[in-house]
């Protein structure tokens, strides 16, 4: 069940990347975020209730709520026109929590690929904090591309491999994921980052505009 949810995490991340890149209408994207947010709250709830008190299963399922509440928050915010700072600062919380889940996957679960994937998510949610919480608008295009790419690399492709039984060679997969993330996200930066240019006030009659 968790792998099915992961597939749709990939879908909503890709959709949100397209939204940031201006390819998807905000209200249309909001509805899809609500669908996936609801799924990502129901899924861990079911997994926890059926874990029979197993602390490792409960721990593994608990992280899914981080994403479910993000998508619900984003969906409601887009539909109602809420200021984005709430989502931004919640994203900072998620980014820090994701570092903890990465450690758990490396140390306790010995699941090295998902240890790396949680690092991907920590980086992405930190970008959301910068973009939405601190209003670093120059990061919008970069964040859009990172979001869309992570939809495939951390969601759709791993879910497809897990569901079909082809998720193998964990050490090599973790190394490949880490190398891909560094090369692609560093390479994207100079091509997509926009440094805001200073603007000038409109010239006054008979005078020149003063810098703002």
ChimeraX attribute file (.defattr): number of C-alpha atoms within 10 A of each C-alpha:
attribute: neighborCount
match mode: 1-to-1
recipient: residues
	/A:1	10
	/A:2	16
	/A:3	16
	/A:4	16
	/A:5	21
	/A:6	22
	/A:7	21
	/A:8	20
	/A:9	28
	/A:10	24
	/A:11	21
	/A:12	25
	/A:13	24
	/A:14	22
	/A:15	23
	/A:16	27
	/A:17	25
	/A:18	19
	/A:19	20
	/A:20	19
	/A:21	17
	/A:22	13
	/A:23	11
	/A:24	15
	/A:25	11
	/A:26	16
	/A:27	17
	/A:28	14
	/A:29	19
	/A:30	24
	/A:31	18
	/A:32	18
	/A:33	28
	/A:34	21
	/A:35	16
	/A:36	23
	/A:37	27
	/A:38	16
	/A:39	21
	/A:40	26
	/A:41	20
	/A:42	15
	/A:43	20
	/A:44	24
	/A:45	17
	/A:46	13
	/A:47	17
	/A:48	18
	/A:49	10
	/A:50	12
	/A:51	14
	/A:52	10
	/A:53	10
	/A:54	10
	/A:55	11
	/A:56	13
	/A:57	15
	/A:58	18
	/A:59	14
	/A:60	17
	/A:61	18
	/A:62	17
	/A:63	18
	/A:64	22
	/A:65	20
	/A:66	19
	/A:67	19
	/A:68	23
	/A:69	20
	/A:70	21
	/A:71	29
	/A:72	23
	/A:73	20
	/A:74	23
	/A:75	24
	/A:76	16
	/A:77	18
	/A:78	19
	/A:79	14
	/A:80	11
	/A:81	10
	/A:82	13
	/A:83	12
	/A:84	19
	/A:85	17
	/A:86	15
	/A:87	22
	/A:88	24
	/A:89	19
	/A:90	20
	/A:91	25
	/A:92	21
	/A:93	16
	/A:94	24
	/A:95	25
	/A:96	15
	/A:97	17
	/A:98	23
	/A:99	19
	/A:100	17
	/A:101	23
	/A:102	24
	/A:103	20
	/A:104	20
	/A:105	20
	/A:106	17
	/A:107	12
	/A:108	11
	/A:109	14
	/A:110	14
	/A:111	17
	/A:112	21
	/A:113	26
	/A:114	23
	/A:115	23
	/A:116	24
	/A:117	24
	/A:118	25
	/A:119	22
	/A:120	25
	/A:121	21
	/A:122	24
	/A:123	19
	/A:124	21
	/A:125	27
	/A:126	23
	/A:127	25
	/A:128	28
	/A:129	25
	/A:130	22
	/A:131	19
	/A:132	22
	/A:133	20
	/A:134	14
	/A:135	15
	/A:136	16
	/A:137	16
	/A:138	16
	/A:139	20
	/A:140	23
	/A:141	21
	/A:142	22
	/A:143	28
	/A:144	25
	/A:145	21
	/A:146	23
	/A:147	30
	/A:148	22
	/A:149	19
	/A:150	24
	/A:151	24
	/A:152	18
	/A:153	18
	/A:154	24
	/A:155	24
	/A:156	24
	/A:157	17
	/A:158	21
	/A:159	24
	/A:160	16
	/A:161	13
	/A:162	16
	/A:163	15
	/A:164	9
	/A:165	9
	/A:166	11
	/A:167	15
	/A:168	11
	/A:169	9
	/A:170	14
	/A:171	13
	/A:172	12
	/A:173	16
	/A:174	18
	/A:175	14
	/A:176	13
	/A:177	18
	/A:178	17
	/A:179	11
	/A:180	13
	/A:181	20
	/A:182	12
	/A:183	10
	/A:184	12
	/A:185	15
	/A:186	11
	/A:187	11
	/A:188	16
	/A:189	16
	/A:190	10
	/A:191	10
	/A:192	16
	/A:193	15
	/A:194	15
	/A:195	10
	/A:196	10
	/A:197	7
	/A:198	7
	/A:199	10
	/A:200	11
	/A:201	10
	/A:202	12
	/A:203	10
	/A:204	9
	/A:205	7
	/A:206	6
	/A:207	8
	/A:208	11
	/A:209	13
	/A:210	11
	/A:211	9
	/A:212	8
